[in-house]
């Protein structure tokens, strides 16, 4: 499965890296392009092109590294809220806490259109 995913991602990451390199070159920026790996480490753009699977979950990893750097906190709960997902990570003694039992959950929007109000099951008994 990893090989299949890696192969599928190669063309996508190649286009992204090429566009980023073009953007930098057009502005005269001559610096090596680095990409965040899923564990928060940096890898070269060439390595990311060969093994794009390494970049999966790089957003939450970068958020955790960035939060640690910006706050100086060694213990924190960090939330990475994106356009379609929200990831939560725990910084424990300056290192990411890994949970092999971690689960992803999906929250579905209401089925009907219009404004919906959520009420606790206790709302009926709490009324005066």
C-alpha contacts under 8 A as a table, 3 or more apart, distances in Angstrom:
res1	aa1	res2	aa2	distance
1	X	4	X	5.09
1	X	5	X	6.19
2	X	5	X	5.16
2	X	6	X	5.99
2	X	53	X	7.34
3	X	6	X	5.06
3	X	7	X	6.11
4	X	7	X	5.19
4	X	8	X	6.22
5	X	8	X	5.06
5	X	9	X	6.19
5	X	53	X	6.78
6	X	9	X	5.22
6	X	10	X	6.30
6	X	51	X	6.30
6	X	52	X	5.89
6	X	53	X	4.91
7	X	10	X	5.44
8	X	11	X	6.99
8	X	12	X	7.76
9	X	12	X	5.23
9	X	13	X	6.12
9	X	52	X	6.00
9	X	53	X	7.06
10	X	13	X	5.43
10	X	14	X	5.97
10	X	49	X	6.10
10	X	50	X	6.86
10	X	51	X	7.31
10	X	52	X	6.02
11	X	14	X	4.99
11	X	15	X	6.25
12	X	15	X	5.35
12	X	16	X	6.39
13	X	16	X	4.95
13	X	17	X	5.98
13	X	48	X	7.37
13	X	49	X	6.08
13	X	52	X	6.42
14	X	17	X	5.23
14	X	18	X	5.99
14	X	49	X	5.58
15	X	18	X	5.12
15	X	19	X	6.06
16	X	19	X	5.21
16	X	20	X	6.18
17	X	20	X	5.07
17	X	21	X	6.03
17	X	45	X	6.70
17	X	49	X	7.65
18	X	21	X	5.09
18	X	22	X	6.07
19	X	22	X	5.04
19	X	23	X	6.13
20	X	23	X	5.00
20	X	24	X	6.25
21	X	24	X	5.16
21	X	25	X	6.05
21	X	33	X	7.31
22	X	25	X	5.06
22	X	26	X	6.02
23	X	26	X	5.30
23	X	27	X	6.63
24	X	27	X	5.32
24	X	28	X	6.38
24	X	29	X	5.09
24	X	30	X	7.28
25	X	28	X	4.96
25	X	29	X	5.58
25	X	30	X	6.82
26	X	29	X	7.62
32	X	44	X	7.64
33	X	44	X	6.43
33	X	45	X	5.70
34	X	42	X	6.02
34	X	43	X	5.56
34	X	44	X	4.71
34	X	45	X	5.45
35	X	42	X	5.53
35	X	43	X	5.28
35	X	44	X	6.09
35	X	45	X	5.97
35	X	48	X	6.87
35	X	55	X	7.66
36	X	39	X	7.95
36	X	40	X	5.81
36	X	41	X	5.82
36	X	42	X	4.69
36	X	43	X	6.28
36	X	55	X	6.40
36	X	58	X	5.61
36	X	59	X	7.85
36	X	61	X	7.94
36	X	62	X	6.74
37	X	40	X	5.33
37	X	41	X	5.32
37	X	42	X	5.82
37	X	43	X	6.43
37	X	54	X	5.48
37	X	55	X	4.49
37	X	56	X	7.19
37	X	57	X	7.77
37	X	58	X	5.22
37	X	61	X	7.73
38	X	41	X	7.39
38	X	54	X	5.86
38	X	55	X	4.98
38	X	56	X	5.32
38	X	57	X	4.86
38	X	58	X	4.05
38	X	59	X	7.64
38	X	61	X	5.90
39	X	57	X	7.88
39	X	58	X	6.83
39	X	61	X	5.74
40	X	58	X	6.40
40	X	61	X	4.68
40	X	62	X	5.39
40	X	64	X	7.87
40	X	65	X	6.48
43	X	47	X	6.36
43	X	48	X	6.70
44	X	47	X	5.21
44	X	48	X	6.32
45	X	48	X	4.98
45	X	49	X	6.16
46	X	49	X	5.10
46	X	50	X	6.49
47	X	50	X	5.14
47	X	51	X	6.01
47	X	52	X	7.81
48	X	51	X	5.08
48	X	52	X	4.83
48	X	54	X	7.04
48	X	55	X	7.12
49	X	52	X	5.73
51	X	54	X	5.89
52	X	55	X	5.53
52	X	56	X	7.56
53	X	56	X	5.68
55	X	58	X	5.17
57	X	60	X	5.76
57	X	61	X	6.39
58	X	61	X	4.93
58	X	62	X	5.89
59	X	62	X	5.16
59	X	63	X	6.18
59	X	80	X	7.73
60	X	63	X	4.95
60	X	64	X	6.25
60	X	80	X	5.92
60	X	87	X	6.36
60	X	88	X	7.67
60	X	89	X	7.35
61	X	64	X	5.21
61	X	65	X	6.34
62	X	65	X	5.11
62	X	66	X	5.89
63	X	66	X	5.02
63	X	67	X	5.92
63	X	78	X	7.43
63	X	79	X	7.96
63	X	80	X	6.38
64	X	67	X	5.15
64	X	68	X	6.20
64	X	78	X	6.35
64	X	89	X	6.91
64	X	90	X	7.95
64	X	91	X	7.11
64	X	96	X	7.44
65	X	68	X	5.21
65	X	69	X	6.22
66	X	69	X	5.06
66	X	70	X	5.96
67	X	70	X	5.19
67	X	71	X	5.87
67	X	72	X	7.78
67	X	73	X	7.95
67	X	78	X	7.18
68	X	71	X	5.54
68	X	72	X	5.32
68	X	73	X	5.65
68	X	74	X	6.63
68	X	91	X	7.80
68	X	94	X	7.10
69	X	72	X	5.46
69	X	73	X	7.89
73	X	76	X	6.62
73	X	94	X	7.31
74	X	91	X	6.41
74	X	92	X	6.25
74	X	93	X	4.79
74	X	94	X	4.08
74	X	95	X	7.50
75	X	90	X	7.45
75	X	91	X	5.02
75	X	92	X	4.82
75	X	93	X	5.54
75	X	94	X	6.34
76	X	90	X	5.89
76	X	91	X	5.01
76	X	92	X	6.92
77	X	88	X	6.99
77	X	89	X	5.84
77	X	90	X	4.60
77	X	91	X	6.19
78	X	88	X	5.66
78	X	89	X	5.23
78	X	90	X	6.22
78	X	91	X	7.50
79	X	86	X	6.87
79	X	87	X	5.75
79	X	88	X	4.50
79	X	89	X	6.49
80	X	86	X	5.59
80	X	87	X	5.05
80	X	88	X	6.26
81	X	85	X	6.28
81	X	86	X	4.37
81	X	87	X	6.46
82	X	85	X	5.24
82	X	86	X	5.86
89	X	96	X	7.15
89	X	97	X	7.39
90	X	96	X	5.87
90	X	97	X	5.50
91	X	94	X	5.77
91	X	95	X	5.39
91	X	96	X	4.68
91	X	97	X	5.97
92	X	95	X	5.26
92	X	96	X	5.99
92	X	97	X	5.84
99	X	102	X	5.30
110	X	113	X	7.42
110	X	116	X	7.56
119	X	122	X	7.95
119	X	123	X	6.36
120	X	123	X	5.46
121	X	124	X	7.15
122	X	125	X	5.59
122	X	126	X	6.26
123	X	126	X	5.11
123	X	127	X	6.54
124	X	127	X	5.84
